[in-house]
Structures are given as structure tokens and as C-alpha cells.
Amino acid sequence: QVQLVQSGAEEKKPGSSVKVSCKASGGTFNTYTFAWVRQAPGQGLEWMGRFIPGFGPANYAQKFQGRVTFTADEFTGTAYMELSSLRLDDTAVYYCATDWWETYYYYMDVWGKGTTVTVS
Amino acid sequence: QSVLTQPPSVSAAPGQKVTVSCSGSASNIGNKFIAWYQHVPGTAPKLLIYDNNKRPSGIPDRFSGSRSGTSATLHITGLQTGDEANYYCGTWDNSLTSGVFGGGTKLTVL
């Protein structure tokens, strides 16, 4: 089964950008689709969007439209999430996950351990 | 404010059973299967239930799910102290064209 290994913690200044990586191992990268989810301190899980590497534009949650970009490097099997114009309330743990979407279902089955991004 | 509504907390004694509710609308639970996730702070969330009532490999049958109309329920029997975690329901919302979660329910095993 695939395992997702995320990059280490980041500390950023307001207004800057952060790029979090998510390396997939143990599977065939181009068979996966990816979602990004975050959890701010004391808050619940928040869906940021999903994308299919090499297959059209990503689907971003309205809240993050214009500020977030999902990309992937199929050669290294790594997915990326870049969030720009960082604000204090972007401080959160950011998770990548493989997801499954069909007409009648949607879920995320394999999760990375999370990357802590602190904006201060 | 989360699209899906869950109670903030539930509690029960070891060995007992507990249910966690998740309320939505026709654009999400009413048209899409629900999933449930277990999240212990500081660790990766874990998929517990998908397609309303299916368990991934390795999830004990003490965990089960059901759906009726625009609501869903997570059932946990034979509670163990290791079940203490936050539980989230999640699905897709056709109106928002996005994934959505409930606000999470903190389970305390007394």
C-alpha cells in the first residue's frame, strides 16, 4: 500500500509563501489522486482541495482559490501544495492524502503524518 | 461553521457503546456516501468507515456506520480507552463541488 511522507515543519512570515511536499512510496504514483486537508490549532479538519497529477486543473476549495496551488513531479512521485500570501490564521498542520471520488462516494484513505506550518 | 453537523463531544464507559451523529443536506449526505475518520491529535487521521458502512482492512468490526436520508451515524461498541480520539464525518458536497467535513466529535472513554 502507498505511504505518504511529508516535508518537515516550516516557520514563515506573514505575506510569504510555503510549499509542502508529499512523497508517495510503495505504489504507482500516476494511479493516485491527492487531497490536501489542514487543521488549525483547536479547530477541525478543513478540506483545501484535490487534484489528479497530470490530468487537468485542480479542484480548490473556494476559501483558498487564488492562494493555493497543487502540483506534482511524477518522476519523483511527489505532490506539492503551495500556499501564498500567508496570514497568521494559516498556522496549521497540513495533511496530504490519497482520495477516491466517484459519483456516489468520496473519501480519503491514506494520509501523511502532517506538516506543521507556523506563520508569525 | 462546518457544512456537516456533529455533536462536540460524547462519552461512555469502557465496554459500552456510543454513537456519533452527522447531519447534512441533500447536496452532501443525501446524495453521497459518508466516510468517518478517527484522529488522535499529533497523528495522521485514519479512515474508519467509507461508503456509509464499509471498513478498510484492519479496522475492527466494533466500528460500524449507517446512513438515513441526510444523516449518518458512527457506531462504536466495546469501547476501549484507545478509542479516545476525535471523530469526523466527511463526504462530497455537490453544490459546493468540494469535500466537506463535520466539525468533529471528541470521544472520551470514562
gemmi code that builds the backbone of each chain (N, CA, C; Angstrom):
import gemmi

chains = {
    "A": [
        ("GLN", (0.849, -1.182, 0.000), (0.000, 0.000, 0.000), (0.896, 1.247, 0.000)),
        ("VAL", (0.388, 2.311, -0.569), (1.153, 3.545, -0.650), (1.363, 4.129, 0.732)),
        ("GLN", (2.520, 4.765, 0.902), (2.798, 5.553, 2.100), (3.110, 6.964, 1.656)),
        ("LEU", (2.679, 7.937, 2.449), (2.892, 9.342, 2.122), (3.808, 9.955, 3.162)),
        ("VAL", (4.937, 10.502, 2.704), (5.902, 11.115, 3.609), (5.958, 12.601, 3.306)),
        ("GLN", (5.633, 13.399, 4.303), (5.578, 14.839, 4.114), (6.850, 15.516, 4.587)),
        ("SER", (7.042, 16.720, 4.084), (8.218, 17.507, 4.446), (8.088, 18.041, 5.875)),
        ("GLY", (9.202, 18.575, 6.361), (9.265, 18.998, 7.757), (8.599, 20.328, 8.033)),
        ("ALA", (8.551, 20.648, 9.322), (7.881, 21.850, 9.792), (8.494, 23.102, 9.178)),
        ("GLU", (7.637, 24.104, 9.013), (8.051, 25.370, 8.411), (7.619, 26.531, 9.308)),
        ("GLU", (8.459, 27.562, 9.361), (8.081, 28.814, 10.012), (8.174, 29.904, 8.962)),
        ("LYS", (7.095, 30.647, 8.816), (7.020, 31.650, 7.765), (6.531, 32.983, 8.314)),
        ("LYS", (6.866, 34.040, 7.561), (6.387, 35.367, 7.904), (5.089, 35.661, 7.168)),
        ("PRO", (4.233, 36.490, 7.752), (3.006, 36.889, 7.038), (3.353, 37.498, 5.684)),
        ("GLY", (2.565, 37.127, 4.675), (2.785, 37.631, 3.325), (3.670, 36.759, 2.470)),
        ("SER", (4.381, 35.822, 3.091), (5.268, 34.942, 2.329), (4.492, 33.714, 1.842)),
        ("SER", (5.232, 32.777, 1.243), (4.617, 31.551, 0.724), (5.274, 30.336, 1.360)),
        ("VAL", (4.564, 29.230, 1.348), (5.108, 27.966, 1.835), (4.774, 26.879, 0.823)),
        ("LYS", (5.692, 25.951, 0.651), (5.476, 24.829, -0.262), (5.738, 23.543, 0.516)),
        ("VAL", (4.702, 22.730, 0.652), (4.771, 21.484, 1.405), (4.813, 20.323, 0.417)),
        ("SER", (5.699, 19.383, 0.655), (5.795, 18.236, -0.244), (5.220, 16.974, 0.403)),
        ("CYS", (4.851, 16.042, -0.443), (4.206, 14.801, -0.024), (4.685, 13.706, -0.973)),
        ("LYS", (5.652, 12.911, -0.518), (6.238, 11.889, -1.390), (5.532, 10.555, -1.204)),
        ("ALA", (5.071, 10.001, -2.304), (4.369, 8.721, -2.279), (5.338, 7.581, -2.559)),
        ("SER", (5.292, 6.554, -1.739), (6.142, 5.386, -1.966), (5.316, 4.123, -1.784)),
        ("GLY", (5.734, 3.071, -2.456), (5.048, 1.796, -2.311), (3.888, 1.611, -3.259)),
        ("GLY", (3.766, 2.477, -4.237), (2.674, 2.350, -5.191), (3.037, 3.025, -6.497)),
        ("THR", (2.116, 3.033, -7.441), (2.325, 3.676, -8.734), (1.733, 5.066, -8.686)),
        ("PHE", (2.606, 6.070, -8.743), (2.202, 7.448, -8.474), (1.049, 7.898, -9.359)),
        ("ASN", (1.117, 7.583, -10.662), (0.106, 8.145, -11.561), (-1.237, 7.426, -11.468)),
        ("THR", (-1.384, 6.529, -10.518), (-2.702, 5.923, -10.278), (-3.423, 6.592, -9.115)),
        ("TYR", (-2.754, 7.543, -8.480), (-3.342, 8.175, -7.302), (-3.856, 9.572, -7.597)),
        ("THR", (-4.861, 9.935, -6.815), (-5.312, 11.314, -6.761), (-5.102, 11.792, -5.336)),
        ("PHE", (-4.906, 13.084, -5.182), (-4.484, 13.613, -3.891), (-5.413, 14.717, -3.399)),
        ("ALA", (-5.618, 14.726, -2.099), (-6.331, 15.805, -1.439), (-5.401, 16.443, -0.413)),
        ("TRP", (-5.676, 17.696, -0.131), (-4.953, 18.396, 0.932), (-5.978, 18.882, 1.949)),
        ("VAL", (-5.645, 18.663, 3.207), (-6.530, 18.982, 4.323), (-5.687, 19.672, 5.382)),
        ("ARG", (-6.254, 20.640, 6.074), (-5.483, 21.262, 7.151), (-6.285, 21.288, 8.443)),
        ("GLN", (-5.559, 21.441, 9.541), (-6.187, 21.573, 10.845), (-5.484, 22.681, 11.607)),
        ("ALA", (-6.197, 23.768, 11.820), (-5.662, 24.874, 12.614), (-5.766, 24.515, 14.096)),
        ("PRO", (-4.964, 25.157, 14.926), (-4.998, 24.856, 16.370), (-6.402, 24.986, 16.939)),
        ("GLY", (-6.860, 23.928, 17.613), (-8.161, 23.951, 18.244), (-9.342, 23.842, 17.301)),
        ("GLN", (-9.063, 23.633, 16.020), (-10.130, 23.558, 15.024), (-10.227, 22.142, 14.444)),
        ("GLY", (-11.244, 21.943, 13.606), (-11.426, 20.652, 12.970), (-10.689, 20.550, 11.649)),
        ("LEU", (-10.948, 19.461, 10.952), (-10.327, 19.253, 9.651), (-10.982, 20.150, 8.600)),
        ("GLU", (-10.172, 20.686, 7.728), (-10.667, 21.601, 6.691), (-10.120, 21.151, 5.335)),
        ("TRP", (-11.011, 20.854, 4.412), (-10.626, 20.386, 3.081), (-10.160, 21.568, 2.240)),
        ("MET", (-8.982, 21.440, 1.638), (-8.430, 22.533, 0.837), (-8.617, 22.309, -0.664)),
        ("GLY", (-8.645, 21.058, -1.072), (-8.806, 20.786, -2.490), (-8.261, 19.417, -2.862)),
        ("ARG", (-8.371, 19.099, -4.151), (-7.866, 17.819, -4.629), (-7.384, 17.971, -6.068)),
        ("PHE", (-6.486, 17.075, -6.467), (-6.067, 17.116, -7.856), (-5.590, 15.757, -8.326)),
        ("ILE", (-5.614, 15.612, -9.621), (-5.156, 14.394, -10.268), (-3.891, 14.746, -11.026)),
        ("PRO", (-2.731, 14.267, -10.585), (-1.479, 14.619, -11.270), (-1.549, 14.337, -12.761)),
        ("GLY", (-1.192, 15.335, -13.533), (-1.135, 15.177, -14.980), (-2.478, 15.131, -15.665)),
        ("PHE", (-3.515, 15.514, -14.956), (-4.858, 15.386, -15.545), (-5.689, 16.608, -15.227)),
        ("GLY", (-5.489, 17.699, -15.920), (-6.366, 18.839, -15.820), (-6.180, 19.659, -14.564)),
        ("PRO", (-6.973, 20.716, -14.434), (-6.819, 21.643, -13.309), (-7.286, 21.021, -11.997)),
        ("ALA", (-6.724, 21.530, -10.933), (-7.108, 21.060, -9.607), (-8.461, 21.633, -9.215)),
        ("ASN", (-9.053, 21.032, -8.201), (-10.312, 21.496, -7.633), (-9.981, 22.095, -6.262)),
        ("TYR", (-10.032, 23.409, -6.173), (-9.679, 24.078, -4.923), (-10.936, 24.501, -4.178)),
        ("ALA", (-10.911, 24.391, -2.869), (-11.995, 24.930, -2.065), (-12.070, 26.436, -2.287)),
        ("GLN", (-13.282, 26.945, -2.320), (-13.480, 28.363, -2.639), (-12.652, 29.267, -1.731)),
        ("LYS", (-12.547, 28.881, -0.472), (-11.827, 29.701, 0.506), (-10.371, 29.927, 0.104)),
        ("PHE", (-9.790, 28.991, -0.609), (-8.365, 29.065, -0.923), (-8.085, 29.439, -2.386)),
        ("GLN", (-9.145, 29.618, -3.159), (-8.979, 29.964, -4.572), (-8.077, 31.205, -4.719)),
        ("GLY", (-7.087, 31.105, -5.609), (-6.193, 32.215, -5.855), (-4.979, 32.249, -4.956)),
        ("ARG", (-4.993, 31.458, -3.886), (-3.866, 31.467, -2.944), (-3.135, 30.130, -2.882)),
        ("VAL", (-3.788, 29.073, -3.343), (-3.194, 27.744, -3.224), (-2.964, 27.142, -4.605)),
        ("THR", (-1.902, 26.389, -4.731), (-1.590, 25.705, -5.985), (-1.100, 24.299, -5.678)),
        ("PHE", (-1.701, 23.327, -6.347), (-1.262, 21.936, -6.218), (-0.474, 21.558, -7.473)),
        ("THR", (0.652, 20.944, -7.266), (1.454, 20.457, -8.382), (1.989, 19.079, -8.045)),
        ("ALA", (2.642, 18.469, -9.024), (3.221, 17.148, -8.783), (4.412, 16.933, -9.697)),
        ("ASP", (5.363, 16.161, -9.218), (6.510, 15.728, -10.011), (6.387, 14.208, -10.123)),
        ("GLU", (5.931, 13.767, -11.291), (5.688, 12.336, -11.452), (6.981, 11.534, -11.454)),
        ("PHE", (8.097, 12.156, -11.770), (9.372, 11.417, -11.793), (9.826, 11.046, -10.387)),
        ("THR", (9.598, 11.935, -9.451), (9.985, 11.647, -8.065), (8.811, 11.125, -7.251)),
        ("GLY", (7.617, 11.112, -7.833), (6.437, 10.640, -7.104), (6.067, 11.541, -5.951)),
        ("THR", (6.161, 12.833, -6.170), (5.927, 13.803, -5.096), (4.840, 14.792, -5.487)),
        ("ALA", (3.904, 15.008, -4.558), (2.878, 16.023, -4.716), (3.250, 17.239, -3.865)),
        ("TYR", (2.836, 18.401, -4.320), (3.168, 19.640, -3.623), (1.917, 20.487, -3.424)),
        ("MET", (1.928, 21.212, -2.303), (0.903, 22.210, -2.018), (1.615, 23.508, -1.689)),
        ("GLU", (1.341, 24.546, -2.473), (1.931, 25.854, -2.196), (0.828, 26.828, -1.822)),
        ("LEU", (0.999, 27.474, -0.687), (0.045, 28.462, -0.195), (0.763, 29.804, -0.107)),
        ("SER", (0.183, 30.819, -0.732), (0.832, 32.126, -0.794), (0.089, 33.142, 0.073)),
        ("SER", (0.665, 34.338, 0.152), (0.079, 35.437, 0.940), (-0.332, 34.941, 2.323)),
        ("LEU", (0.616, 34.289, 2.984), (0.308, 33.673, 4.269), (-0.162, 34.688, 5.297)),
        ("ARG", (-1.146, 34.255, 6.084), (-1.691, 35.060, 7.174), (-1.482, 34.302, 8.476)),
        ("LEU", (-1.649, 35.003, 9.578), (-1.476, 34.353, 10.883), (-2.411, 33.148, 11.028)),
        ("ASP", (-3.627, 33.273, 10.490), (-4.583, 32.179, 10.653), (-4.364, 31.020, 9.681)),
        ("ASP", (-3.276, 31.065, 8.927), (-2.870, 29.899, 8.132), (-2.001, 28.952, 8.945)),
        ("THR", (-1.686, 29.334, 10.169), (-0.960, 28.436, 11.064), (-1.796, 27.183, 11.273)),
        ("ALA", (-1.231, 26.048, 10.909), (-2.000, 24.807, 10.927), (-1.091, 23.624, 10.631)),
        ("VAL", (-1.633, 22.446, 10.836), (-0.995, 21.222, 10.345), (-1.627, 20.900, 8.996)),
        ("TYR", (-0.815, 20.702, 7.995), (-1.287, 20.437, 6.642), (-1.046, 18.966, 6.310)),
        ("TYR", (-2.104, 18.301, 5.871), (-2.037, 16.879, 5.537), (-2.272, 16.662, 4.049)),
        ("CYS", (-1.520, 15.734, 3.474), (-1.877, 15.225, 2.159), (-2.511, 13.850, 2.366)),
        ("ALA", (-3.332, 13.464, 1.413), (-3.996, 12.162, 1.494), (-4.326, 11.700, 0.080)),
        ("THR", (-4.346, 10.400, -0.128), (-4.877, 9.880, -1.388), (-6.388, 9.817, -1.239)),
        ("ASP", (-7.100, 10.194, -2.285), (-8.555, 10.220, -2.181), (-9.204, 9.463, -3.330)),
        ("TRP", (-10.492, 9.176, -3.127), (-11.277, 8.434, -4.096), (-12.571, 9.186, -4.329)),
        ("TRP", (-12.822, 9.556, -5.551), (-14.043, 10.298, -5.891), (-14.769, 9.579, -6.999)),
        ("GLU", (-16.029, 9.330, -6.787), (-16.914, 8.825, -7.832), (-18.276, 9.476, -7.635)),
        ("THR", (-19.174, 9.173, -8.498), (-20.494, 9.812, -8.484), (-21.159, 9.725, -7.112)),
        ("TYR", (-20.992, 8.608, -6.440), (-21.712, 8.400, -5.191), (-20.847, 8.374, -3.945)),
        ("TYR", (-19.561, 8.543, -4.086), (-18.742, 8.498, -2.890), (-17.521, 9.408, -2.985)),
        ("TYR", (-17.011, 9.755, -1.806), (-15.752, 10.490, -1.719), (-15.131, 10.224, -0.357)),
        ("TYR", (-13.894, 9.789, -0.365), (-13.194, 9.598, 0.900), (-11.695, 9.633, 0.671)),
        ("MET", (-10.982, 9.787, 1.770), (-9.519, 9.830, 1.758), (-9.008, 8.650, 2.556)),
        ("ASP", (-8.173, 7.803, 1.943), (-7.848, 6.556, 2.633), (-6.447, 6.509, 3.242)),
        ("VAL", (-5.456, 7.057, 2.586), (-4.101, 7.040, 3.130), (-3.675, 8.474, 3.378)),
        ("TRP", (-3.178, 8.720, 4.572), (-2.833, 10.074, 4.979), (-1.347, 10.184, 5.314)),
        ("GLY", (-0.781, 11.353, 5.012), (0.539, 11.660, 5.533), (0.439, 12.048, 6.999)),
        ("LYS", (1.586, 12.181, 7.645), (1.595, 12.483, 9.079), (1.440, 13.960, 9.374)),
        ("GLY", (1.431, 14.771, 8.338), (1.192, 16.185, 8.545), (2.466, 17.015, 8.573)),
        ("THR", (2.324, 18.253, 8.148), (3.410, 19.226, 8.190), (2.914, 20.456, 8.926)),
        ("THR", (3.608, 20.824, 9.985), (3.219, 21.997, 10.752), (3.773, 23.249, 10.095)),
        ("VAL", (2.873, 24.157, 9.785), (3.269, 25.461, 9.241), (2.876, 26.521, 10.257)),
        ("THR", (3.860, 27.272, 10.703), (3.622, 28.335, 11.681), (3.885, 29.672, 11.006)),
        ("VAL", (2.895, 30.546, 11.066), (3.036, 31.889, 10.493), (3.091, 32.881, 11.656)),
        ("SER", (4.211, 33.567, 11.785), (4.330, 34.534, 12.885), (5.323, 35.632, 12.545)),
    ],
    "B": [
        ("GLN", (-18.071, 27.600, 10.640), (-19.259, 26.745, 10.691), (-19.123, 25.627, 9.661)),
        ("SER", (-19.158, 24.391, 10.136), (-18.975, 23.255, 9.239), (-20.247, 22.957, 8.470)),
        ("VAL", (-20.073, 22.409, 7.267), (-21.216, 22.045, 6.432), (-21.980, 20.877, 7.056)),
        ("LEU", (-21.240, 19.941, 7.638), (-21.843, 18.798, 8.317), (-21.826, 19.063, 9.822)),
        ("THR", (-22.910, 18.682, 10.494), (-23.044, 18.995, 11.917), (-22.862, 17.760, 12.779)),
        ("GLN", (-21.931, 17.853, 13.711), (-21.685, 16.777, 14.675), (-21.775, 17.333, 16.086)),
        ("PRO", (-22.088, 16.483, 17.066), (-22.025, 16.939, 18.452), (-20.563, 17.160, 18.829)),
        ("PRO", (-20.274, 18.145, 19.664), (-18.880, 18.421, 20.026), (-18.222, 17.276, 20.791)),
        ("SER", (-19.006, 16.571, 21.598), (-18.408, 15.533, 22.417), (-19.415, 14.447, 22.746)),
        ("VAL", (-18.891, 13.258, 22.993), (-19.657, 12.128, 23.504), (-18.755, 11.401, 24.488)),
        ("SER", (-19.378, 10.659, 25.383), (-18.585, 9.900, 26.348), (-19.340, 8.643, 26.762)),
        ("ALA", (-18.594, 7.648, 27.179), (-19.168, 6.409, 27.674), (-18.078, 5.639, 28.407)),
        ("ALA", (-18.481, 4.644, 29.140), (-17.532, 3.851, 29.921), (-16.913, 2.746, 29.065)),
        ("PRO", (-15.769, 2.243, 29.452), (-15.166, 1.115, 28.736), (-16.138, -0.056, 28.627)),
        ("GLY", (-16.155, -0.679, 27.454), (-17.048, -1.808, 27.226), (-18.431, -1.420, 26.736)),
        ("GLN", (-18.800, -0.162, 26.920), (-20.119, 0.302, 26.481), (-20.096, 0.653, 24.996)),
        ("LYS", (-21.220, 1.108, 24.502), (-21.296, 1.539, 23.108), (-21.655, 3.019, 23.045)),
        ("VAL", (-21.298, 3.618, 21.916), (-21.574, 5.038, 21.730), (-21.904, 5.277, 20.267)),
        ("THR", (-22.677, 6.320, 20.023), (-22.957, 6.710, 18.648), (-22.559, 8.164, 18.440)),
        ("VAL", (-22.111, 8.471, 17.236), (-21.771, 9.828, 16.847), (-22.622, 10.177, 15.631)),
        ("SER", (-23.367, 11.242, 15.729), (-24.256, 11.619, 14.633), (-23.605, 12.652, 13.722)),
        ("CYS", (-24.111, 12.698, 12.500), (-23.592, 13.620, 11.488), (-24.775, 14.032, 10.622)),
        ("SER", (-25.089, 15.310, 10.635), (-26.254, 15.790, 9.904), (-25.825, 16.687, 8.753)),
        ("GLY", (-26.447, 16.466, 7.607), (-26.094, 17.250, 6.432), (-27.314, 17.680, 5.660)),
        ("SER", (-27.207, 17.631, 4.335), (-28.305, 18.079, 3.486), (-28.340, 17.232, 2.216)),
        ("ALA", (-29.291, 17.579, 1.347), (-29.462, 16.824, 0.112), (-28.248, 16.954, -0.803)),
        ("SER", (-27.488, 18.014, -0.666), (-26.356, 18.210, -1.575), (-25.111, 17.444, -1.133)),
        ("ASN", (-25.144, 16.883, 0.064), (-23.992, 16.106, 0.517), (-24.428, 14.704, 0.962)),
        ("ILE", (-24.770, 14.513, 2.208), (-25.101, 13.170, 2.687), (-26.279, 12.582, 1.926)),
        ("GLY", (-27.210, 13.435, 1.521), (-28.389, 12.941, 0.815), (-28.078, 12.342, -0.542)),
        ("ASN", (-26.873, 12.647, -1.090), (-26.535, 12.153, -2.416), (-25.202, 11.463, -2.515)),
        ("LYS", (-24.439, 11.470, -1.440), (-23.107, 10.878, -1.449), (-22.946, 9.987, -0.232)),
        ("PHE", (-22.215, 8.930, -0.400), (-21.908, 8.079, 0.735), (-21.031, 8.839, 1.720)),
        ("ILE", (-21.120, 8.464, 3.002), (-20.377, 9.144, 4.048), (-19.145, 8.336, 4.418)),
        ("ALA", (-18.132, 9.037, 4.895), (-16.932, 8.402, 5.438), (-16.719, 8.917, 6.855)),
        ("TRP", (-16.055, 8.110, 7.646), (-15.729, 8.507, 9.018), (-14.226, 8.356, 9.242)),
        ("TYR", (-13.665, 9.318, 9.969), (-12.237, 9.340, 10.245), (-12.004, 9.439, 11.746)),
        ("GLN", (-10.982, 8.751, 12.192), (-10.538, 8.836, 13.582), (-9.240, 9.638, 13.597)),
        ("HIS", (-9.182, 10.633, 14.480), (-7.985, 11.471, 14.531), (-7.542, 11.675, 15.966)),
        ("VAL", (-6.384, 11.129, 16.253), (-5.733, 11.397, 17.532), (-4.784, 12.565, 17.291)),
        ("PRO", (-4.921, 13.646, 18.037), (-4.062, 14.816, 17.814), (-2.589, 14.447, 17.761)),
        ("GLY", (-1.908, 14.999, 16.753), (-0.491, 14.727, 16.595), (-0.189, 13.546, 15.711)),
        ("THR", (-1.232, 12.879, 15.243), (-1.034, 11.740, 14.343), (-1.828, 11.957, 13.063)),
        ("ALA", (-1.643, 11.074, 12.096), (-2.400, 11.164, 10.854), (-3.831, 10.703, 11.074)),
        ("PRO", (-4.802, 11.389, 10.504), (-6.177, 10.868, 10.554), (-6.232, 9.477, 9.926)),
        ("LYS", (-7.174, 8.676, 10.395), (-7.320, 7.308, 9.898), (-8.727, 7.105, 9.369)),
        ("LEU", (-8.829, 6.512, 8.179), (-10.142, 6.189, 7.620), (-10.723, 5.005, 8.378)),
        ("LEU", (-11.912, 5.189, 8.951), (-12.579, 4.143, 9.721), (-13.674, 3.448, 8.911)),
        ("ILE", (-14.454, 4.274, 8.241), (-15.619, 3.801, 7.501), (-15.675, 4.556, 6.181)),
        ("TYR", (-15.994, 3.873, 5.100), (-16.244, 4.539, 3.829), (-17.504, 3.928, 3.203)),
        ("ASP", (-18.049, 4.626, 2.220), (-19.295, 4.163, 1.579), (-20.377, 3.830, 2.614)),
        ("ASN", (-20.513, 4.696, 3.591), (-21.520, 4.595, 4.668), (-21.225, 3.528, 5.709)),
        ("ASN", (-20.801, 2.338, 5.274), (-20.735, 1.233, 6.231), (-19.651, 0.206, 5.934)),
        ("LYS", (-18.699, 0.544, 5.089), (-17.621, -0.394, 4.788), (-16.384, -0.059, 5.613)),
        ("ARG", (-15.689, -1.089, 6.048), (-14.482, -0.908, 6.845), (-13.250, -1.258, 6.036)),
        ("PRO", (-12.252, -0.358, 6.058), (-10.973, -0.735, 5.420), (-10.354, -1.915, 6.166)),
        ("SER", (-9.451, -2.576, 5.494), (-8.738, -3.685, 6.114), (-8.068, -3.221, 7.404)),
        ("GLY", (-8.224, -4.009, 8.457), (-7.579, -3.691, 9.719), (-8.439, -2.937, 10.709)),
        ("ILE", (-9.578, -2.438, 10.273), (-10.485, -1.736, 11.194), (-11.414, -2.774, 11.822)),
        ("PRO", (-11.429, -2.859, 13.148), (-12.256, -3.886, 13.808), (-13.744, -3.659, 13.596)),
        ("ASP", (-14.502, -4.738, 13.688), (-15.945, -4.641, 13.444), (-16.689, -3.996, 14.607)),
        ("ARG", (-15.966, -3.531, 15.618), (-16.588, -2.727, 16.665), (-17.040, -1.365, 16.105)),
        ("PHE", (-16.457, -1.004, 14.980), (-16.809, 0.259, 14.322), (-17.752, -0.047, 13.160)),
        ("SER", (-18.867, 0.650, 13.118), (-19.800, 0.470, 12.020), (-20.483, 1.793, 11.721)),
        ("GLY", (-21.063, 1.883, 10.522), (-21.709, 3.125, 10.131), (-23.044, 2.873, 9.487)),
        ("SER", (-23.885, 3.890, 9.530), (-25.192, 3.810, 8.880), (-25.564, 5.186, 8.350)),
        ("ARG", (-26.488, 5.191, 7.410), (-26.968, 6.457, 6.849), (-28.466, 6.371, 6.637)),
        ("SER", (-29.155, 7.470, 6.905), (-30.578, 7.545, 6.642), (-30.905, 8.959, 6.196)),
        ("GLY", (-31.345, 9.083, 4.965), (-31.670, 10.399, 4.437), (-30.456, 11.305, 4.400)),
        ("THR", (-30.533, 12.412, 5.126), (-29.428, 13.372, 5.144), (-28.634, 13.305, 6.441)),
        ("SER", (-28.733, 12.176, 7.136), (-27.963, 11.997, 8.370), (-27.215, 10.677, 8.343)),
        ("ALA", (-26.146, 10.635, 9.106), (-25.351, 9.418, 9.219), (-24.939, 9.233, 10.669)),
        ("THR", (-24.600, 8.006, 10.995), (-24.229, 7.685, 12.371), (-23.047, 6.730, 12.388)),
        ("LEU", (-22.108, 7.017, 13.269), (-20.996, 6.115, 13.550), (-21.327, 5.388, 14.847)),
        ("HIS", (-21.206, 4.068, 14.822), (-21.474, 3.251, 15.992), (-20.159, 2.620, 16.447)),
        ("ILE", (-19.894, 2.729, 17.733), (-18.705, 2.090, 18.299), (-19.153, 1.258, 19.492)),
        ("THR", (-18.860, -0.032, 19.454), (-19.221, -0.915, 20.555), (-17.956, -1.385, 21.274)),
        ("GLY", (-18.129, -1.957, 22.447), (-16.993, -2.468, 23.210), (-15.898, -1.432, 23.373)),
        ("LEU", (-16.286, -0.250, 23.850), (-15.355, 0.870, 23.937), (-14.079, 0.500, 24.688)),
        ("GLN", (-12.969, 1.006, 24.155), (-11.665, 0.832, 24.781), (-11.041, 2.209, 24.997)),
        ("THR", (-10.143, 2.299, 25.972), (-9.511, 3.592, 26.230), (-8.753, 4.081, 25.000)),
        ("GLY", (-8.278, 3.153, 24.195), (-7.559, 3.525, 22.975), (-8.445, 4.133, 21.902)),
        ("ASP", (-9.758, 4.112, 22.128), (-10.684, 4.719, 21.161), (-10.818, 6.216, 21.373)),
        ("GLU", (-10.253, 6.731, 22.457), (-10.334, 8.174, 22.702), (-9.647, 8.912, 21.561)),
        ("ALA", (-10.414, 9.751, 20.912), (-9.932, 10.463, 19.728), (-11.011, 11.433, 19.296)),
        ("ASN", (-10.718, 12.167, 18.256), (-11.727, 12.991, 17.593), (-12.209, 12.253, 16.356)),
        ("TYR", (-13.506, 12.265, 16.154), (-14.113, 11.551, 15.030), (-14.784, 12.550, 14.097)),
        ("TYR", (-14.495, 12.403, 12.808), (-15.027, 13.320, 11.809), (-15.802, 12.556, 10.743)),
        ("CYS", (-16.948, 13.091, 10.366), (-17.624, 12.585, 9.187), (-17.182, 13.445, 8.006)),
        ("GLY", (-17.237, 12.864, 6.821), (-16.818, 13.607, 5.638), (-17.445, 13.027, 4.394)),
        ("THR", (-17.633, 13.896, 3.406), (-18.158, 13.454, 2.124), (-17.917, 14.550, 1.095)),
        ("TRP", (-18.610, 14.484, -0.009), (-18.535, 15.497, -1.061), (-19.833, 16.275, -1.077)),
        ("ASP", (-19.731, 17.575, -1.333), (-20.917, 18.394, -1.462), (-21.076, 18.804, -2.922)),
        ("ASN", (-22.182, 18.401, -3.523), (-22.379, 18.683, -4.948), (-22.615, 20.168, -5.230)),
        ("SER", (-23.193, 20.875, -4.304), (-23.441, 22.312, -4.515), (-22.143, 23.116, -4.410)),
        ("LEU", (-21.325, 22.760, -3.443), (-20.053, 23.447, -3.249), (-18.976, 22.915, -4.178)),
        ("THR", (-19.211, 21.744, -4.755), (-18.207, 20.987, -5.524), (-16.896, 20.926, -4.746)),
        ("SER", (-17.017, 20.469, -3.505), (-15.837, 20.344, -2.656), (-16.060, 19.267, -1.619)),
        ("GLY", (-14.970, 18.771, -1.076), (-15.056, 17.888, 0.068), (-15.494, 18.690, 1.284)),
        ("VAL", (-16.187, 18.030, 2.186), (-16.654, 18.686, 3.393), (-16.482, 17.736, 4.578)),
        ("PHE", (-16.274, 18.335, 5.750), (-16.163, 17.576, 6.993), (-17.167, 18.103, 7.997)),
        ("GLY", (-17.469, 17.259, 8.980), (-18.148, 17.743, 10.160), (-17.145, 18.442, 11.059)),
        ("GLY", (-17.665, 19.089, 12.098), (-16.779, 19.827, 12.989), (-15.960, 18.950, 13.923)),
        ("GLY", (-16.283, 17.652, 13.940), (-15.546, 16.731, 14.795), (-16.238, 16.493, 16.120)),
        ("THR", (-16.126, 15.281, 16.621), (-16.689, 14.893, 17.913), (-15.591, 14.252, 18.748)),
        ("LYS", (-15.378, 14.788, 19.920), (-14.365, 14.250, 20.817), (-14.976, 13.141, 21.659)),
        ("LEU", (-14.406, 11.948, 21.540), (-14.870, 10.803, 22.310), (-14.003, 10.645, 23.550)),
        ("THR", (-14.673, 10.620, 24.685), (-13.996, 10.350, 25.952), (-14.488, 9.020, 26.490)),
        ("VAL", (-13.558, 8.146, 26.799), (-13.898, 6.854, 27.401), (-13.609, 6.985, 28.889)),
        ("LEU", (-14.671, 7.047, 29.662), (-14.578, 7.384, 31.079), (-13.906, 6.286, 31.910)),
    ],
}
model = gemmi.Model(1)
for chain_id, residues in chains.items():
    chain = gemmi.Chain(chain_id)
    for i, (resn, *xyz) in enumerate(residues, 1):
        res = gemmi.Residue()
        res.name, res.seqid = resn, gemmi.SeqId(i, " ")
        for name, pos in zip(("N", "CA", "C"), xyz):
            atom = gemmi.Atom()
            atom.name, atom.element = name, gemmi.Element(name[0])
            atom.pos, atom.b_iso = gemmi.Position(*pos), 0.0
            res.add_atom(atom)
        chain.add_residue(res)
    model.add_chain(chain)
structure = gemmi.Structure()
structure.add_model(model)
structure.setup_entities()
